[in-house]
Amino acid sequence: MTPLDAALVTDWFAEHARDLPWRRPGFSAWGTLVSEFMLQQTQVARVVPILEEWLVRWPSPADLAAAPPSEVLRAWGRLGYPRRALALHACATAIAERHGNLVPDDVDALLALPGIGDYTARAIAVFAHGHRHPVVDTNVRRVIARAVQGVAEAGAPNARRDLPAMEALLPHDLAAQRAFNAGLMEIGAIVCTARSPRCDECPLVAVCAWRSAGSPASDGPPVRKQARFEGSDRQLRGRVMAELRASDVPVTEEELAQVIPEAETRARILRGLVADGLAAASSEGWTLPG
């Protein structure tokens, strides 16, 4: 495996990092937590304006916890995967009740909160609190696979393998490890991308094992294509949620029939939304919960 000089990453990051709210001095731990929830499966450009609105409206966990779920879902807007909004609301409630309205800095305490997994817990501990932990997302896994292991694609996510691989590269200095964690993620996000890596712009090009090997194609199983969005249940759920967010009164069955004309499909979508806590039925129609 090819060793990496951490300075290659941190020096590049100091010059090329995108100006994002959660990277600015003084950004709160609460803001970092909210940003991590919003960034799951959602592009940065879509997150930034919504994040800034949320932090003005709900500047602390207790502020968000006091809001009804219906308002939280309305504010989530079209970020997608709205169950994340409910998970964030539950997380805020737990922080307000168990941690004195302060985002904990311990990974185990973070993992005990609703909606927080291995990546998010370590990201908050590192980027909000400055602790030293390996932070591994899809972008980091891809950069390590190529630059260090010499293969085109990382295998399936595996914390027992991925965390030690990043740990082995991580500087011991607290400021440097924070920059390295963020920098390797940034390289994967904007340079060492999945489909069109810009190797000539990469700070690791001279030490990249994959590049040195001639950039061989992946010999693993083909990457499964993302399911088609057009006409999918996910698209239909989004259309129903848009109707519910836009209305201050119950949306009638007749109105929803304009969105999803086929009765069985409409009933299936509504059952799923109710089961996920995203919609509620009343005698007058359908509403957001709470």
C-alpha positions in Angstrom: 0.0 0.0 0.0 1.2 3.5 -0.8 1.9 5.8 2.1 0.4 9.3 2.0 2.1 12.5 3.2 -0.7 14.2 5.1 0.7 17.6 4.1 -0.2 16.9 0.5 -3.9 16.8 1.6 -3.9 19.6 4.2 -1.9 22.1 2.1 -4.2 21.5 -0.8 -7.3 21.8 1.4 -6.0 25.1 2.8 -5.9 26.5 -0.7 -8.8 24.8 -2.5 -11.5 24.1 0.1 -15.0 25.3 -0.8 -16.3 28.1 1.4 -19.1 26.3 3.2 -20.9 27.5 6.4 -19.8 24.6 8.6 -16.1 25.3 7.8 -16.2 28.9 8.9 -14.7 29.9 12.3 -17.2 30.0 15.1 -19.8 27.8 13.4 -21.7 26.0 16.2 -21.7 22.3 17.1 -25.4 22.4 16.7 -25.0 23.8 13.2 -22.6 21.1 12.3 -25.0 18.4 13.5 -27.9 19.9 11.4 -25.6 20.1 8.4 -24.6 16.5 8.7 -28.3 15.4 8.8 -29.1 17.5 5.7 -26.1 16.4 3.7 -27.0 12.8 3.8 -27.8 11.9 0.2 -28.3 15.6 -0.7 -26.1 17.9 -2.7 -24.2 20.7 -0.9 -25.7 23.5 -3.1 -29.3 22.4 -2.0 -28.4 22.2 1.6 -26.7 25.6 2.3 -29.7 27.9 1.9 -32.0 25.6 3.9 -29.4 25.1 6.6 -28.9 28.9 7.1 -32.7 29.4 7.3 -33.0 26.6 9.9 -30.2 28.0 12.2 -31.9 31.4 12.2 -35.2 29.9 13.0 -34.0 27.2 15.4 -30.6 28.3 16.8 -30.4 25.5 19.4 -31.6 21.9 19.9 -34.3 23.1 22.3 -35.7 25.5 19.8 -36.1 22.8 17.2 -37.5 20.3 19.8 -40.2 22.8 20.7 -41.5 23.0 17.1 -44.3 20.7 16.0 -43.3 18.0 13.5 -45.5 19.6 10.8 -43.4 22.8 10.9 -40.2 20.9 10.8 -41.4 19.0 7.7 -42.5 22.2 6.0 -39.1 23.8 6.7 -37.3 20.7 5.4 -39.0 21.5 2.0 -37.6 19.6 -0.9 -34.4 18.4 0.6 -35.7 14.8 0.1 -35.9 11.8 2.4 -38.1 13.7 4.9 -37.7 11.0 7.6 -34.4 12.7 8.2 -36.2 15.8 9.3 -38.2 13.8 11.9 -35.0 12.0 13.0 -33.3 15.4 13.4 -36.3 16.6 15.5 -36.0 13.5 17.7 -32.2 14.1 18.0 -32.8 17.7 19.1 -35.3 16.6 21.7 -32.8 14.1 23.1 -30.0 16.7 23.3 -32.3 19.2 25.0 -33.5 16.6 27.5 -30.4 14.6 28.2 -27.4 16.9 27.5 -28.5 20.3 28.7 -29.1 21.6 25.2 -25.4 21.0 24.2 -24.3 18.7 21.4 -22.2 16.0 23.1 -18.6 15.6 22.0 -18.2 11.9 22.8 -18.7 9.4 20.0 -20.6 6.9 22.1 -22.9 9.6 23.4 -23.5 10.8 19.9 -24.2 7.3 18.7 -26.9 7.0 21.3 -28.8 9.9 19.8 -31.6 9.2 17.3 -30.6 9.3 13.6 -26.8 9.3 14.2 -24.6 6.5 12.9 -20.9 5.9 12.8 -20.0 8.5 10.2 -22.1 11.3 11.6 -21.0 10.7 15.2 -17.3 10.9 14.2 -17.9 13.9 11.9 -19.5 15.9 14.7 -16.8 14.9 17.2 -14.0 16.0 14.8 -15.5 19.0 12.9 -17.5 20.5 15.8 -15.3 19.6 18.8 -11.8 19.0 17.3 -11.3 15.5 18.6 -9.2 13.0 16.7 -11.2 10.3 15.0 -11.1 8.8 11.4 -14.1 10.2 9.5 -15.0 7.9 6.6 -17.7 8.6 4.0 -18.1 7.4 0.4 -15.7 10.0 -0.9 -13.0 9.1 1.6 -13.3 5.4 0.9 -12.9 6.0 -2.8 -9.7 8.1 -2.4 -8.1 5.5 -0.1 -9.1 2.7 -2.5 -7.4 4.5 -5.4 -4.5 6.4 -3.9 -3.5 3.9 -1.2 -4.8 0.5 -2.3 -4.4 1.0 -6.1 -7.9 -0.1 -7.1 -10.6 1.8 -9.0 -13.4 1.3 -6.5 -13.7 0.7 -2.8 -15.5 -2.5 -1.7 -18.7 -2.5 0.3 -18.7 -0.2 3.4 -17.1 -2.0 6.3 -16.3 0.0 9.5 -13.9 -2.7 10.8 -11.8 -2.2 7.6 -12.6 1.4 6.6 -11.9 3.1 10.0 -8.5 1.5 10.6 -7.5 2.3 7.0 -8.2 6.0 7.6 -6.7 5.9 11.1 -3.4 4.7 9.6 -3.3 7.9 7.5 -4.4 10.4 10.1 -2.0 12.9 11.6 -1.7 13.0 15.4 -1.8 16.8 15.6 -5.4 17.8 16.3 -5.6 20.7 13.8 -3.9 18.7 11.1 -6.1 15.6 11.6 -9.2 17.8 11.3 -7.9 19.3 8.1 -6.9 15.9 6.8 -10.3 14.4 7.5 -12.0 17.3 5.7 -9.4 17.5 2.9 -9.5 13.8 1.9 -13.3 14.1 1.8 -13.1 17.2 -0.3 -10.7 15.6 -2.8 -13.1 12.7 -3.2 -16.1 15.1 -3.6 -14.6 17.5 -6.3 -11.4 15.9 -7.8 -11.3 12.1 -7.3 -14.9 11.7 -8.3 -16.5 8.3 -9.1 -17.1 8.7 -12.8 -14.7 11.5 -14.0 -11.7 11.8 -11.8 -9.5 14.8 -12.6 -6.2 13.2 -11.8 -4.1 16.0 -13.2 -5.6 18.4 -10.6 -5.2 16.0 -7.7 -2.6 16.7 -5.0 -2.0 13.0 -4.6 -1.3 12.2 -8.3 2.4 11.7 -7.7 1.8 9.1 -5.0 -1.4 7.5 -6.2 -1.1 3.8 -6.5 -4.0 3.5 -8.9 -2.6 6.2 -11.2 0.9 4.5 -11.0 -0.7 1.2 -12.1 -2.3 2.8 -15.2 -5.7 3.5 -13.7 -7.0 -0.1 -14.1 -10.7 -0.6 -14.3 -12.5 -2.1 -11.4 -12.4 -5.9 -11.4 -15.3 -6.2 -8.9 -19.0 -6.7 -9.6 -20.6 -3.9 -11.6 -21.9 -1.0 -9.6 -25.7 -1.3 -9.3 -27.4 1.6 -11.1 -29.6 3.8 -9.0 -33.3 3.0 -9.3 -35.2 5.2 -11.8 -36.7 8.2 -10.1 -39.4 9.1 -12.7 -42.6 7.3 -11.8 -41.1 5.7 -8.7 -42.8 5.6 -5.3 -40.2 8.0 -4.1 -41.3 10.6 -6.6 -45.0 10.0 -5.8 -44.3 10.3 -2.1 -42.5 13.6 -2.8 -45.6 14.9 -4.7 -47.9 14.1 -1.9 -45.6 15.6 0.7 -45.4 18.8 -1.4 -49.2 19.0 -1.3 -49.3 18.5 2.5 -46.5 21.0 3.1 -48.3 23.7 1.0 -51.6 23.4 2.8 -52.7 24.8 6.2 -55.9 22.7 6.0 -56.4 19.0 5.4 -55.9 17.9 1.8 -58.9 16.0 0.6 -58.8 12.6 -1.1 -60.2 14.3 -4.3 -57.3 16.8 -4.2 -54.7 14.0 -3.8 -56.4 12.1 -6.7 -55.2 15.0 -8.9 -51.7 14.2 -7.8 -52.0 10.3 -8.0 -55.0 9.3 -10.0 -54.7 5.6 -9.6 -56.5 4.7 -6.3 -54.5 1.6 -5.3 -51.2 3.4 -5.9 -52.4 6.5 -3.9 -53.5 4.3 -1.0 -50.2 2.5 -1.0 -48.3 5.8 -0.9 -50.4 7.2 1.8 -50.1 4.0 3.9 -46.3 4.3 3.6 -46.2 8.0 4.6 -48.4 7.3 7.7 -46.2 4.3 8.7 -43.2 6.6 8.5 -44.8 9.3 10.6 -44.9 11.8 7.7 -48.6 12.0 7.2 -51.8 11.7 9.3 -55.4 11.0 8.3 -58.4 12.9 9.7 -62.1 13.0 8.9 -61.4 16.0 6.6 -58.5 14.6 4.7 -54.7 14.3 5.0 -52.2 16.5 6.9 -48.7 16.6 8.1 -48.2 15.0 11.6 -48.6 17.2 14.7 
